[in-house]
Amino acid sequence: MEGLQSKYQIEISKILTDGFEKELLNAAFTNLLVPNPLQFNNFGYALRELIRHVLHRLAPNDEIKACAWFKPDPTSRNGFTRKQRIKYAIQGGLSDFYIKSKLGIDDVDEVSKELLGIIDLLNSYTHIELHTFDISTSEVYRLANECLNTTVSFVDKITEIRSNVIDAIVEDVDRSLVEKVLMESVEEVMELSTHQHIDDIYSEESRVIKIGASSLQLDVKGTVECELLYGSASDRRRDDGASISESFPIQASLNVVFQAPLGSSIDVKSLNVDTSSWYE
């Protein structure tokens, strides 16, 4: 059973918050490592509750309701289903058409179906009956491996879609940052010289922070290359001024609206240039 913990814990922890959720996962594995007649029952109950907490955190009712694809389910007590929560957790408000046709991902429904099946399986073992009590060690291992493997598939699908979304809009991210810098003076750079000229700006690392109902939040790290000018043009012609080329790390938080084509509407929420190296 220890092999299952080392195989799956790190992968599942990728979408867990520090504190309660990770502690609950630890408790689930602790139950799995203690041989007793309720070994899988206790593990299954903890894993089921962990999945429930994660889905409710990743897919709140108000955000699901705001999605263009959402339709209240008349068979549900509150209009929301676990299937909708799983879908939102994976793709947010992105349309099925975009996920399948633009990103080339066509197995979201399959992953959702598998996770729903695991939840139903875990539910069945929370009711202690003769056939769910004191199952064999080999069966405990088989069932736990099946449940954990499906949970990891769910985590991997979230990661895959976020990565593909970044690839789809990366060029627009660069363009948006360039426009932001050129349209607005960057205070951190303005403090370094009399005049400035932005030569280039490019992103080096992008990370999707959240895929929401109508937009996604993207954090970007990159570099801005600029020319720092001292004195007027005539001063520099007389060698009384100076022109120095420099580059500085830049961080930006972007809001990408779900508007076709994706990336055509990007709002730069924050932009920070780290010029600390200039003073060293």
C-alpha contacts under 8 A as a table, 3 or more apart, distances in Angstrom:
res1	aa1	res2	aa2	distance
1	M	4	L	5.33
1	M	5	Q	6.90
1	M	32	L	6.81
1	M	33	L	5.96
1	M	141	Y	6.69
2	E	5	Q	5.21
2	E	6	S	6.48
2	E	33	L	6.78
3	G	6	S	5.27
3	G	7	K	6.03
4	L	7	K	5.01
4	L	8	Y	6.04
4	L	9	Q	7.95
4	L	145	N	6.76
5	Q	8	Y	5.47
5	Q	9	Q	5.37
5	Q	29	F	6.49
6	S	9	Q	6.01
6	S	10	I	7.41
7	K	10	I	7.50
8	Y	11	E	5.48
8	Y	12	I	6.22
8	Y	148	L	6.64
8	Y	149	N	7.47
8	Y	152	V	7.15
9	Q	12	I	5.33
9	Q	13	S	6.01
9	Q	25	L	7.78
10	I	13	S	5.12
10	I	14	K	6.71
11	E	14	K	5.61
11	E	152	V	6.34
11	E	155	V	7.47
12	I	15	I	6.41
12	I	16	L	7.18
12	I	151	T	7.08
12	I	152	V	5.74
12	I	155	V	6.53
13	S	16	L	4.92
13	S	17	T	7.85
13	S	22	K	6.69
14	K	155	V	7.50
15	I	155	V	6.81
16	L	21	E	5.79
16	L	22	K	6.14
16	L	54	V	7.21
17	T	20	F	7.43
17	T	21	E	5.82
17	T	22	K	6.58
18	D	21	E	6.50
18	D	22	K	5.81
19	G	22	K	5.74
19	G	23	E	5.98
20	F	23	E	5.05
20	F	24	L	5.98
21	E	24	L	5.08
21	E	25	L	6.35
21	E	50	L	6.62
21	E	53	H	7.83
21	E	54	V	7.78
22	K	25	L	5.05
22	K	26	N	6.24
23	E	26	N	4.99
23	E	27	A	6.17
24	L	27	A	4.95
24	L	28	A	6.20
24	L	46	A	6.82
24	L	47	L	7.92
24	L	50	L	6.56
25	L	28	A	5.01
25	L	29	F	6.44
25	L	46	A	7.41
25	L	47	L	6.89
25	L	50	L	6.93
26	N	29	F	5.26
26	N	30	T	6.16
27	A	30	T	4.87
27	A	31	N	6.27
27	A	46	A	7.24
28	A	31	N	5.24
28	A	32	L	6.44
28	A	42	N	7.37
28	A	43	F	4.83
28	A	44	G	7.51
28	A	46	A	5.14
28	A	47	L	6.00
29	F	32	L	4.85
29	F	33	L	6.21
29	F	43	F	6.72
30	T	33	L	5.18
30	T	34	V	6.58
30	T	43	F	7.92
31	N	34	V	5.54
31	N	39	Q	6.10
31	N	40	F	7.60
31	N	42	N	5.91
31	N	43	F	5.16
32	L	35	P	7.33
32	L	39	Q	5.73
32	L	40	F	6.37
32	L	42	N	7.60
32	L	43	F	5.45
33	L	39	Q	7.87
34	V	39	Q	6.57
35	P	39	Q	5.83
36	N	39	Q	5.14
36	N	134	D	7.23
37	P	133	F	6.10
37	P	134	D	3.85
37	P	135	I	6.94
38	L	41	N	5.05
38	L	42	N	5.94
38	L	133	F	6.30
38	L	134	D	6.02
39	Q	42	N	5.63
39	Q	43	F	6.36
39	Q	134	D	7.60
39	Q	140	V	7.57
40	F	43	F	4.94
40	F	44	G	5.72
40	F	125	Y	7.72
40	F	135	I	7.89
40	F	140	V	5.77
40	F	144	A	7.42
41	N	44	G	5.11
41	N	45	Y	6.09
41	N	122	L	7.92
41	N	125	Y	5.32
41	N	126	T	5.83
41	N	128	I	7.83
41	N	132	T	7.64
41	N	133	F	7.74
42	N	45	Y	5.23
42	N	46	A	6.35
42	N	126	T	7.71
43	F	46	A	5.31
43	F	47	L	6.18
44	G	47	L	5.14
44	G	48	R	5.94
44	G	122	L	5.15
44	G	123	N	7.81
44	G	125	Y	6.82
44	G	126	T	7.23
44	G	144	A	7.86
45	Y	48	R	5.18
45	Y	49	E	6.26
45	Y	122	L	6.50
45	Y	123	N	7.35
45	Y	125	Y	7.53
45	Y	126	T	5.90
46	A	49	E	5.23
46	A	50	L	6.17
47	L	50	L	4.97
47	L	51	I	6.22
47	L	122	L	7.88
48	R	51	I	5.23
48	R	52	R	6.25
48	R	119	I	6.19
48	R	122	L	6.09
48	R	123	N	7.33
49	E	52	R	4.95
49	E	53	H	6.17
50	L	53	H	5.21
50	L	54	V	6.17
51	I	54	V	5.14
51	I	55	L	6.08
52	R	55	L	5.26
52	R	56	H	6.26
53	H	56	H	5.28
53	H	57	R	6.19
54	V	57	R	5.10
54	V	58	L	6.03
55	L	58	L	5.14
55	L	59	A	5.63
55	L	85	R	6.06
55	L	86	I	6.62
55	L	89	A	6.71
56	H	59	A	5.14
56	H	60	P	5.50
56	H	61	N	8.00
56	H	85	R	7.27
57	R	60	P	6.11
58	L	85	R	7.87
58	L	88	Y	7.66
58	L	89	A	5.31
59	A	63	E	6.71
59	A	64	I	6.38
59	A	85	R	5.30
59	A	86	I	7.58
59	A	88	Y	5.80
59	A	89	A	5.51
60	P	63	E	5.51
60	P	64	I	6.34
60	P	85	R	7.84
61	N	64	I	5.21
61	N	65	K	6.09
61	N	80	F	7.29
62	D	65	K	5.10
62	D	66	A	6.36
63	E	66	A	5.13
63	E	67	C	6.78
63	E	212	G	7.08
63	E	213	A	5.67
64	I	67	C	5.49
64	I	70	F	6.62
64	I	84	Q	7.47
64	I	85	R	7.32
64	I	88	Y	6.48
64	I	92	G	7.78
64	I	93	G	7.70
64	I	213	A	6.70
65	K	70	F	5.93
65	K	71	K	7.79
66	A	70	F	7.31
66	A	93	G	7.93
66	A	213	A	5.73
66	A	214	S	7.51
67	C	70	F	5.37
67	C	92	G	7.63
67	C	93	G	4.90
67	C	213	A	4.84
67	C	214	S	6.70
68	A	93	G	6.69
68	A	95	S	7.58
68	A	213	A	7.82
69	W	93	G	7.22
69	W	95	S	6.69
70	F	84	Q	7.87
72	P	79	G	4.58
72	P	80	F	6.24
73	D	76	S	5.50
73	D	79	G	4.67
73	D	80	F	6.10
73	D	81	T	7.05
74	P	77	R	7.71
74	P	79	G	6.04
75	T	79	G	7.30
76	S	79	G	4.87
76	S	80	F	6.06
76	S	81	T	6.41
77	R	80	F	7.61
80	F	84	Q	6.64
80	F	85	R	7.68
81	T	84	Q	5.24
81	T	85	R	6.48
82	R	85	R	4.96
82	R	86	I	6.17
82	R	116	L	7.48
83	K	86	I	5.16
83	K	87	K	6.18
83	K	112	S	6.43
83	K	113	K	7.81
83	K	116	L	7.16
84	Q	87	K	5.01
84	Q	88	Y	6.10
85	R	88	Y	5.16
85	R	89	A	6.02
86	I	89	A	5.06
86	I	90	I	6.25
86	I	112	S	6.16
87	K	90	I	5.25
87	K	91	Q	6.03
87	K	92	G	7.02
87	K	108	V	7.34
87	K	109	D	7.91
87	K	112	S	6.98
88	Y	91	Q	5.27
88	Y	92	G	4.16
88	Y	93	G	6.68
89	A	92	G	5.92
89	A	158	I	7.25
90	I	108	V	7.75
90	I	154	F	7.72
90	I	157	K	6.57
90	I	158	I	4.68
90	I	161	I	7.36
91	Q	94	L	5.67
91	Q	99	I	7.75
91	Q	158	I	7.14
91	Q	161	I	6.97
91	Q	211	I	6.78
92	G	211	I	5.10
92	G	212	G	5.12
92	G	213	A	5.54
93	G	211	I	7.18
93	G	212	G	5.89
93	G	213	A	4.02
93	G	214	S	5.67
93	G	215	S	7.45
93	G	258	F	7.90
94	L	98	Y	6.62
94	L	99	I	6.90
94	L	213	A	7.44
94	L	214	S	7.67
94	L	258	F	7.03
95	S	98	Y	5.27
95	S	99	I	6.33
96	D	99	I	5.07
96	D	100	K	6.02
97	F	100	K	5.30
97	F	101	S	5.51
97	F	102	K	7.34
98	Y	101	S	5.35
98	Y	102	K	4.90
98	Y	103	L	6.47
99	I	102	K	5.94
99	I	103	L	5.11
99	I	104	G	6.45
99	I	105	I	5.67
99	I	106	D	7.23
99	I	161	I	7.92
100	K	103	L	5.79
100	K	104	G	4.78
100	K	105	I	4.79
100	K	106	D	5.08
101	S	104	G	5.43
101	S	105	I	7.61
103	L	161	I	7.69
103	L	164	N	6.24
103	L	165	V	7.25
103	L	168	A	7.72
105	I	108	V	7.20
105	I	161	I	7.77
106	D	109	D	7.62
107	D	110	E	4.99
107	D	111	V	6.24
108	V	111	V	5.17
108	V	112	S	6.08
108	V	157	K	7.51
109	D	112	S	4.97
109	D	113	K	6.03
110	E	113	K	5.05
110	E	114	E	6.21
111	V	114	E	5.16
111	V	115	L	6.22
111	V	150	T	7.75
111	V	153	S	6.89
111	V	154	F	6.25
111	V	157	K	7.85
112	S	115	L	5.22
112	S	116	L	6.11
112	S	154	F	7.59
113	K	116	L	5.15
113	K	117	G	6.16
114	E	117	G	5.02
114	E	118	I	6.32
114	E	150	T	6.58
115	L	118	I	5.02
115	L	119	I	6.23
115	L	150	T	6.09
115	L	151	T	6.68
115	L	154	F	7.22
116	L	119	I	5.06
116	L	120	D	6.25
117	G	120	D	5.12
117	G	121	L	6.18
118	I	121	L	4.90
118	I	122	L	6.09
118	I	147	C	5.83
118	I	150	T	7.39
119	I	122	L	5.09
119	I	123	N	6.08
120	D	123	N	4.97
120	D	124	S	6.31
121	L	124	S	5.20
121	L	125	Y	6.73
122	L	125	Y	5.33
122	L	126	T	6.67
123	N	126	T	5.33
123	N	127	H	7.30
124	S	127	H	5.83
125	Y	128	I	6.42
125	Y	132	T	5.87
127	H	132	T	7.70
128	I	132	T	5.86
128	I	133	F	6.13
129	E	132	T	5.23
129	E	133	F	6.04
130	L	133	F	5.38
131	H	135	I	7.64
132	T	135	I	6.53
135	I	139	E	6.43
135	I	140	V	6.66
136	S	139	E	5.18
136	S	140	V	6.22
137	T	140	V	5.00
137	T	141	Y	6.24
138	S	141	Y	5.16
138	S	142	R	6.21
139	E	142	R	4.97
139	E	143	L	6.03
140	V	143	L	5.35
140	V	144	A	5.97
141	Y	144	A	5.21
141	Y	145	N	5.94
142	R	145	N	5.26
142	R	146	E	6.20
143	L	146	E	5.09
143	L	147	C	6.19
144	A	147	C	5.14
144	A	148	L	6.04
145	N	148	L	5.23
145	N	149	N	5.86
146	E	149	N	5.24
146	E	150	T	6.28
147	C	150	T	5.38
147	C	151	T	6.27
148	L	151	T	5.00
148	L	152	V	6.21
149	N	152	V	5.16
149	N	153	S	6.33
150	T	153	S	4.96
150	T	154	F	6.42
151	T	154	F	5.15
151	T	155	V	6.49
152	V	155	V	4.96
152	V	156	D	6.02
153	S	156	D	4.99
153	S	157	K	6.12
154	F	157	K	5.25
154	F	158	I	6.59
155	V	158	I	5.32
155	V	159	T	6.46
156	D	159	T	5.04
156	D	160	E	6.00
157	K	160	E	4.99
157	K	161	I	6.16
158	I	161	I	5.47
158	I	162	R	6.32
159	T	162	R	5.26
159	T	163	S	6.18
160	E	163	S	5.16
160	E	164	N	6.17
161	I	164	N	5.09
161	I	165	V	6.07
162	R	165	V	5.15
162	R	166	I	6.40
162	R	207	R	7.96
162	R	208	V	6.00
163	S	166	I	5.26
163	S	167	D	6.47
163	S	207	R	7.95
163	S	208	V	7.76
164	N	167	D	5.05
164	N	168	A	6.23
165	V	168	A	5.05
165	V	169	I	6.51
166	I	169	I	5.46
166	I	170	V	5.70
166	I	206	S	6.84
166	I	207	R	7.27
166	I	208	V	7.15
167	D	170	V	5.48
168	A	171	E	7.90
168	A	262	L	7.83
169	I	172	D	5.31
169	I	173	V	6.29
169	I	262	L	6.75
169	I	263	G	5.30
170	V	173	V	5.02
170	V	174	D	6.61
170	V	206	S	7.94
171	E	174	D	5.32
171	E	175	R	6.43
172	D	175	R	4.95
172	D	176	S	5.98
172	D	263	G	5.53
172	D	264	S	7.11
173	V	176	S	5.15
173	V	177	L	6.25
173	V	203	S	7.56
173	V	263	G	7.32
173	V	266	I	7.61
174	D	177	L	5.30
174	D	178	V	6.24
174	D	201	I	7.13
174	D	202	Y	5.53
174	D	203	S	6.07
175	R	178	V	5.17
175	R	179	E	6.25
176	S	179	E	5.16
176	S	180	K	6.18
176	S	266	I	6.59
176	S	267	D	7.92
176	S	268	V	7.52
177	L	180	K	4.99
177	L	181	V	6.23
177	L	201	I	7.22
177	L	202	Y	7.87
177	L	268	V	7.36
178	V	181	V	5.30
178	V	182	L	6.11
178	V	200	D	7.40
178	V	201	I	6.00
178	V	202	Y	7.92
179	E	182	L	5.18
179	E	183	M	5.87
180	K	183	M	5.33
180	K	184	E	6.03
180	K	268	V	7.20
181	V	184	E	5.38
181	V	185	S	6.43
181	V	186	V	6.53
181	V	198	I	7.66
182	L	185	S	6.98
182	L	198	I	7.16
185	S	190	M	7.10
186	V	189	V	5.58
186	V	190	M	6.12
186	V	273	V	7.75
187	E	190	M	4.97
187	E	191	E	6.41
188	E	191	E	5.70
188	E	192	L	7.38
188	E	272	N	7.85
188	E	273	V	6.24
188	E	274	D	7.48
188	E	275	T	6.67
189	V	192	L	5.46
189	V	193	S	7.45
189	V	196	Q	7.40
189	V	273	V	7.54
189	V	275	T	7.19
190	M	193	S	6.11
190	M	194	T	7.36
190	M	195	H	7.06
190	M	196	Q	6.81
191	E	194	T	7.98
192	L	228	L	7.31
193	S	196	Q	6.73
193	S	228	L	5.70
193	S	229	L	5.92
193	S	230	Y	5.74
194	T	228	L	7.62
194	T	229	L	5.94
194	T	230	Y	5.08
194	T	231	G	6.27
195	H	228	L	6.31
195	H	229	L	4.94
195	H	230	Y	6.49
195	H	231	G	7.86
196	Q	226	C	6.94
196	Q	227	E	5.69
196	Q	228	L	4.80
196	Q	229	L	5.65
197	H	226	C	5.54
197	H	227	E	5.02
197	H	228	L	6.64
197	H	229	L	7.77
198	I	201	I	7.74
198	I	224	V	7.39
198	I	225	E	6.21
198	I	226	C	4.32
198	I	227	E	6.37
199	D	224	V	7.78
199	D	225	E	5.45
199	D	226	C	5.00
199	D	227	E	6.87
200	D	224	V	5.94
200	D	225	E	5.09
200	D	226	C	6.88
201	I	222	G	7.35
201	I	223	T	5.72
201	I	224	V	4.29
201	I	225	E	6.03
202	Y	222	G	5.59
202	Y	223	T	5.72
202	Y	224	V	6.69
203	S	206	S	7.20
203	S	220	V	6.43
203	S	221	K	5.76
203	S	222	G	4.03
203	S	223	T	6.57
204	E	220	V	7.51
204	E	221	K	5.77
204	E	222	G	4.67
204	E	223	T	7.45
205	E	220	V	5.74
205	E	221	K	5.11
205	E	222	G	6.55
206	S	218	L	6.80
206	S	219	D	5.74
206	S	220	V	4.44
206	S	221	K	6.41
207	R	218	L	5.66
207	R	219	D	5.26
207	R	220	V	6.45
208	V	211	I	7.20
208	V	216	L	7.22
208	V	217	Q	5.97
208	V	218	L	4.55
208	V	219	D	6.42
209	I	216	L	7.59
209	I	217	Q	5.41
209	I	218	L	5.63
209	I	219	D	6.72
210	K	216	L	5.60
210	K	217	Q	5.21
210	K	218	L	7.35
211	I	215	S	6.50
211	I	216	L	4.34
211	I	217	Q	6.51
212	G	215	S	5.30
212	G	216	L	5.36
212	G	217	Q	7.79
213	A	216	L	7.98
214	S	257	V	6.20
214	S	258	F	5.47
215	S	255	N	6.50
215	S	256	V	5.33
215	S	257	V	4.20
215	S	258	F	5.12
216	L	255	N	5.76
216	L	256	V	5.21
216	L	257	V	6.59
216	L	258	F	7.64
217	Q	253	S	7.12
217	Q	254	L	5.74
217	Q	255	N	4.77
217	Q	256	V	6.38
218	L	253	S	5.85
218	L	254	L	5.01
218	L	255	N	6.30
218	L	256	V	7.31
219	D	251	Q	7.39
219	D	252	A	5.83
219	D	253	S	4.59
219	D	254	L	6.18
220	V	251	Q	5.67
220	V	252	A	5.18
220	V	253	S	6.35
220	V	254	L	7.65
221	K	249	P	7.32
221	K	250	I	5.74
221	K	251	Q	4.59
221	K	252	A	6.58
222	G	249	P	5.82
222	G	250	I	5.12
222	G	251	Q	6.42
223	T	247	S	6.53
223	T	248	F	5.57
223	T	249	P	4.55
223	T	250	I	5.28
224	V	247	S	5.49
224	V	248	F	5.43
224	V	249	P	6.42
224	V	250	I	6.38
224	V	273	V	7.92
225	E	245	S	7.45
225	E	246	E	5.90
225	E	247	S	4.25
225	E	248	F	6.64
226	C	245	S	5.90
226	C	246	E	5.50
226	C	247	S	6.05
227	E	243	S	6.58
227	E	244	I	5.59
227	E	245	S	4.45
227	E	246	E	6.19
228	L	243	S	5.65
228	L	244	I	5.09
228	L	245	S	6.20
228	L	246	E	7.27
229	L	241	G	7.56
229	L	242	A	5.91
229	L	243	S	4.64
229	L	244	I	6.60
230	Y	236	R	7.61
230	Y	241	G	5.06
230	Y	242	A	4.99
230	Y	243	S	6.31
231	G	234	S	7.94
231	G	235	D	5.53
231	G	236	R	6.47
231	G	240	D	7.21
231	G	241	G	4.73
231	G	242	A	6.96
232	S	235	D	4.96
232	S	236	R	6.33
232	S	241	G	7.02
233	A	236	R	5.19
233	A	237	R	6.30
233	A	241	G	7.97
234	S	237	R	4.98
234	S	238	R	6.35
235	D	238	R	5.16
235	D	239	D	6.21
235	D	240	D	4.82
235	D	241	G	5.10
236	R	239	D	4.76
236	R	240	D	5.41
236	R	241	G	4.20
236	R	242	A	5.84
236	R	243	S	7.79
237	R	240	D	7.40
237	R	241	G	7.70
238	R	241	G	7.50
239	D	242	A	7.05
248	F	273	V	6.54
248	F	274	D	6.00
248	F	275	T	5.98
248	F	277	S	7.95
249	P	273	V	5.95
249	P	274	D	5.46
249	P	275	T	7.58
250	I	271	L	7.28
250	I	272	N	5.72
250	I	273	V	4.48
250	I	274	D	6.18
251	Q	271	L	5.88
251	Q	272	N	5.29
251	Q	273	V	6.53
252	A	268	V	7.03
252	A	269	K	7.41
252	A	270	S	5.41
252	A	271	L	4.41
252	A	272	N	6.33
253	S	268	V	6.13
253	S	269	K	5.41
253	S	270	S	5.16
253	S	271	L	6.69
254	L	266	I	6.56
254	L	267	D	5.68
254	L	268	V	4.57
254	L	269	K	5.43
254	L	270	S	7.20
255	N	266	I	5.69
255	N	267	D	5.06
255	N	268	V	6.39
255	N	269	K	6.67
256	V	262	L	7.56
256	V	263	G	6.24
256	V	265	S	6.08
256	V	266	I	4.57
256	V	267	D	6.45
257	V	262	L	7.25
257	V	263	G	7.35
257	V	265	S	5.60
257	V	266	I	6.34
258	F	262	L	5.97
258	F	263	G	8.00
258	F	265	S	7.90
259	Q	262	L	5.46
259	Q	263	G	7.51
259	Q	264	S	6.85
259	Q	265	S	6.67
260	A	263	G	7.71
260	A	264	S	6.91
261	P	264	S	5.73
262	L	265	S	7.28
263	G	266	I	6.11
268	V	271	L	7.09
274	D	277	S	7.69
275	T	278	W	5.59
275	T	279	Y	7.60
276	S	279	Y	5.62
276	S	280	E	6.89
277	S	280	E	5.24
